[in-house]
Amino acid sequence: MSSSDRIFDDSFQRTVKLGNQIADEDQKADTWDISDGLVAGAIQYWLFSRQPCGDPRCEDCAPFSTAEGRLAELMQLVKQLAEESDYYHTPNDIKAGSA
């Protein structure tokens, strides 16, 4: 496993652990509120990390050189990660088939 993969996995696992910890500490907390807060924090950190360097010719920063570009990249990442999630499809989905 590469260093990048380890960092991704560690960050992912810590975020899930934090959500569970918050829910365990406040039994009355709505899990939707917890998860929305975690997503909001993750978005803020992601946007902070994708600030362009300032060189208008920088090829590495090109996808992130505008707010719209950053949002498009973020939306694509969210779509990819959601579709790869074990929780993307659930047995309770309206269009879930049963055999």
Secondary structure, DSSP 4 states (H G I P E B T S, - for coil): --HHHHHHHHHHHHHHHHHHHHHHH-TTS-HHHHHHHHHHHHHHHHHHHT---S-TT-TTTGGGSSHHHHHHHHHHHHHHHHHHSTTSS-TT-TT----
